[in-house]
């Protein structure tokens, strides 16, 4: 029996390592990118859309496995961690098993990326190579980005503007320089999604702040402290909400429409949890907040996509 009250025999160790609850958050920017593309050209390349989604999910799984492996062998994740259990750290899986698994998922991501590169060319090739590299470099390598206080920045970029634009470009083949201005839905929703992904990363690092600090792992939470980090998380959330609602208003040519309230409504559904995020202490109390941010990120993509689809 471990500290979470779970018997090792009752746990599927691969479920622990893959972390399926994180996958909806990984799908969110793809959903928004496809929605923006549909509004732009009025149709979708369905095979490419499906491959894009599976490639994104496979990269998310790869990142989770890599994180489990490297934090497990480095001792950052141990029996005293405050978040959900990790397979390598608790001995559920051998390090070599997880290493083989993430090499396999990275290979699958690469193979899925081939038809995307054929469709999208150089731009998609660059995005694909960078995504594969940073999936590994975030936790692996001699200078893991997660230990340099860069987690939120890369979460913003790769689960926000890059993912939304890459998905959109594969459908429209419209270069970024051809986007008229920064009020374009791709830019606004890409930034909003990225900020929510940064929020997810920020809450995770806030929860683990004390343990990370004792292990010498530098995150924004360890560098800024609890109070400032909570303020930064609040800024991320409010800015993303503003950008999302601005997109919906623009879709109705600046005029208020009742359907646009679906955007902020999805935010207020979780109001009690947001309040708890700023009143609860560090540690296990933040696990619920962390899970809720992931759910909200997915709901954000669905609600905003729904409104955009039915806009003029």
C-alpha positions in Angstrom: 0.0 0.0 0.0 1.4 3.4 -0.9 0.8 6.9 0.5 -2.2 7.3 -1.8 -3.9 4.3 -0.3 -3.5 2.3 -3.4 -2.2 -1.3 -3.7 0.5 -1.8 -6.2 -1.4 -4.8 -7.6 -4.5 -2.8 -8.3 -2.7 -0.1 -10.3 -1.9 -0.3 -13.9 1.6 1.1 -13.9 1.4 2.2 -17.5 -1.7 4.3 -16.8 0.3 6.0 -14.1 3.2 6.7 -16.4 1.1 7.8 -19.4 -1.2 10.0 -17.3 -4.3 9.9 -19.5 -6.0 12.7 -17.5 -3.6 15.1 -19.1 -4.5 14.2 -22.7 -7.6 16.3 -23.1 -5.5 19.4 -22.3 -3.1 18.3 -25.1 -6.1 18.0 -27.5 -7.4 21.5 -26.7 -5.1 23.6 -29.1 -5.8 21.1 -31.9 -9.5 21.5 -31.5 -9.2 25.3 -31.5 -6.9 25.3 -34.5 -9.3 23.1 -36.5 -12.2 25.4 -35.6 -10.3 28.5 -36.7 -9.4 26.7 -40.0 -13.0 25.7 -40.6 -14.1 29.3 -40.1 -11.4 30.5 -42.5 -12.0 28.1 -45.4 -15.3 26.4 -44.7 -14.0 22.8 -44.8 -11.5 20.5 -43.2 -9.0 17.9 -44.4 -10.4 15.2 -42.1 -7.5 12.6 -42.4 -4.9 15.4 -41.7 -7.0 16.6 -38.8 -7.1 13.1 -37.3 -3.4 12.6 -37.8 -2.7 16.0 -36.2 -4.7 15.1 -33.1 -3.1 11.7 -32.7 0.4 13.2 -33.2 -0.3 15.8 -30.5 -1.6 13.2 -28.1 1.4 11.0 -28.8 3.8 13.9 -28.1 1.9 14.5 -24.8 2.3 10.8 -23.8 6.0 11.0 -24.8 6.5 14.1 -22.6 4.8 12.3 -19.7 6.9 9.2 -20.0 10.1 11.2 -20.3 9.1 13.2 -17.2 8.4 10.0 -15.3 11.7 8.5 -16.3 14.1 11.4 -15.7 12.5 12.7 -12.5 12.4 9.1 -11.2 16.0 8.3 -11.8 17.2 11.7 -10.6 15.3 11.4 -7.3 13.1 14.5 -7.8 10.0 12.3 -7.7 10.1 10.1 -4.6 7.8 8.5 -2.1 7.2 12.0 -0.5 5.9 13.7 -3.6 2.6 15.5 -3.1 1.1 14.9 -6.5 -0.1 11.6 -8.1 2.3 8.7 -7.9 5.0 8.2 -10.5 5.8 4.8 -11.9 9.6 4.8 -11.9 10.0 6.6 -8.6 7.8 4.1 -6.8 9.2 1.1 -8.5 6.1 0.2 -10.5 8.1 0.1 -13.7 11.8 -0.2 -14.3 13.6 2.8 -15.8 14.6 0.8 -18.9 11.0 -0.1 -19.6 9.8 3.5 -19.5 12.9 4.6 -21.6 12.0 2.1 -24.3 8.3 3.2 -24.1 9.1 6.9 -24.7 11.5 6.1 -27.5 8.7 4.2 -29.1 6.1 7.0 -28.7 8.6 9.5 -30.0 9.1 7.3 -33.0 5.3 7.0 -33.5 5.1 10.8 -33.3 7.7 11.1 -35.9 6.0 8.6 -38.2 2.7 10.4 -37.8 4.4 13.6 -38.6 5.6 12.4 -42.0 2.2 12.9 -43.8 1.8 16.3 -42.0 5.2 17.4 -43.3 4.2 16.2 -46.8 1.1 18.4 -46.5 2.6 21.4 -44.7 6.2 21.4 -45.9 9.1 23.2 -44.2 7.1 25.0 -41.5 5.5 21.8 -40.2 8.9 20.1 -40.4 10.4 22.8 -38.1 7.5 22.7 -35.7 7.7 18.9 -35.6 11.4 18.7 -35.0 11.2 21.4 -32.2 8.2 19.6 -30.6 10.1 16.3 -30.5 13.2 17.9 -29.2 11.5 19.9 -26.4 9.4 16.9 -25.4 12.7 15.3 -24.4 14.7 18.4 -23.4 12.0 19.6 -21.0 13.0 17.0 -18.4 15.9 15.1 -20.1 19.4 16.0 -21.3 22.2 17.8 -19.4 20.2 21.0 -18.9 16.6 20.1 -18.4 14.4 23.1 -19.1 12.1 22.2 -16.2 14.9 23.0 -13.8 15.7 26.4 -15.4 12.5 28.1 -14.6 11.3 27.8 -18.2 8.4 25.4 -17.8 5.7 28.0 -18.1 7.3 29.6 -21.2 7.5 26.4 -23.1 4.0 25.3 -22.0 2.7 28.6 -23.4 4.5 28.3 -26.7 4.1 24.6 -27.6 0.6 24.1 -26.1 -0.6 27.4 -27.3 0.4 29.6 -30.3 2.6 26.9 -32.0 0.1 24.1 -31.6 -3.0 26.2 -32.7 -1.1 27.8 -35.6 0.4 24.5 -36.7 -3.0 22.8 -36.8 -4.5 25.8 -38.6 -1.7 26.0 -41.2 -2.1 22.3 -42.0 -5.7 23.0 -43.0 -5.3 26.4 -44.7 -1.6 26.6 -45.8 -1.8 30.3 -44.9 1.6 31.7 -43.8 1.7 33.5 -40.5 2.9 36.7 -42.2 -0.3 36.7 -44.2 -2.4 36.9 -41.1 -3.8 40.5 -41.2 -3.2 41.5 -37.6 -2.8 40.2 -34.0 -6.6 40.3 -33.5 -6.8 37.2 -35.7 -8.6 34.3 -33.8 -5.6 32.1 -34.4 -3.4 34.5 -32.5 -5.9 35.3 -29.8 -7.0 31.7 -29.1 -3.5 30.4 -29.5 -2.3 32.8 -26.8 -5.3 32.2 -24.6 -4.7 28.4 -24.7 -1.0 28.9 -24.1 -1.7 30.9 -21.0 -4.0 28.2 -19.7 -1.3 25.6 -20.4 1.2 27.9 -18.5 -1.4 28.1 -15.7 -1.5 24.3 -15.6 2.3 24.2 -15.4 2.3 27.0 -12.8 -0.1 25.2 -10.4 1.9 22.0 -10.8 5.1 23.9 -9.8 3.4 25.7 -7.0 2.2 22.5 -5.5 5.7 21.0 -5.8 7.5 24.1 -4.8 8.9 23.0 -1.4 10.0 19.5 -2.7 11.5 21.1 -5.8 13.4 23.6 -3.8 14.9 20.9 -1.5 16.0 19.0 -4.6 17.6 22.0 -6.2 15.1 22.2 -9.1 14.5 25.8 -10.1 11.0 26.6 -11.3 9.2 29.9 -11.4 7.5 28.9 -8.2 10.8 28.3 -6.3 12.3 31.4 -7.8 9.4 33.8 -7.2 7.9 32.3 -4.0 4.3 31.2 -3.3 2.6 34.7 -3.1 4.1 36.1 -6.3 3.5 32.8 -8.2 -0.2 32.8 -7.2 -0.4 36.3 -8.6 1.2 35.3 -11.8 -1.2 32.3 -12.2 -4.1 34.7 -11.6 -2.7 37.0 -14.4 -2.4 34.0 -16.7 -6.0 33.0 -16.1 -7.6 36.4 -16.4 -5.6 37.3 -19.5 -6.6 34.0 -21.2 -10.2 34.7 -20.3 -10.0 38.2 -21.8 -8.4 37.0 -25.0 -11.0 34.2 -25.4 -14.0 36.6 -24.9 -12.4 39.2 -27.2 -12.3 36.5 -29.9 -16.0 35.6 -29.4 -17.1 39.3 -29.6 -15.1 39.8 -32.7 -16.8 36.7 -34.2 -20.1 38.6 -33.8 -18.6 41.8 -35.3 -18.3 43.4 -31.9 -22.0 43.1 -31.0 -23.1 41.3 -27.9 -24.9 38.0 -28.4 -26.2 35.7 -25.7 -24.2 32.7 -27.1 -20.9 34.5 -26.4 -21.6 34.1 -22.7 -20.7 30.4 -23.0 -17.1 31.5 -22.9 -17.0 33.1 -19.5 -19.7 30.8 -18.2 -17.3 27.8 -18.5 -14.9 29.8 -16.4 -17.4 30.5 -13.6 -18.5 26.9 -13.4 -15.2 26.3 -11.6 -15.3 29.5 -9.5 -15.0 27.7 -6.1 -11.9 25.9 -7.3 -10.3 29.1 -8.6 -11.0 30.6 -5.1 -9.4 27.6 -3.5 -6.3 28.0 -5.6 -5.6 31.3 -3.9 -6.6 30.2 -0.3 -5.3 26.7 0.0 -1.8 25.9 1.1 1.0 24.4 -1.0 1.0 20.7 -1.5 -1.7 18.1 -1.8 -4.5 20.7 -1.3 -3.6 22.0 -4.8 -4.2 18.6 -6.5 -7.8 19.4 -7.1 -7.0 22.8 -8.5 -4.5 21.3 -10.8 -6.9 18.7 -12.2 -9.6 21.4 -12.6 -7.3 23.6 -14.7 -6.8 20.7 -17.0 -10.6 20.1 -17.3 -11.2 23.8 -17.8 -8.6 24.0 -20.6 -10.4 21.3 -22.5 -13.8 22.9 -21.8 -12.4 26.2 -22.9 -11.6 24.7 -26.3 -15.0 23.1 -26.7 -17.1 26.1 -25.6 -15.1 28.6 -27.7 -15.1 26.3 -30.7 -18.9 25.9 -30.3 -19.5 29.6 -30.3 -17.2 30.2 -33.2 -18.9 27.5 -35.3 -22.2 29.2 -34.9 -21.0 32.8 -35.4 -21.8 34.7 -38.6 
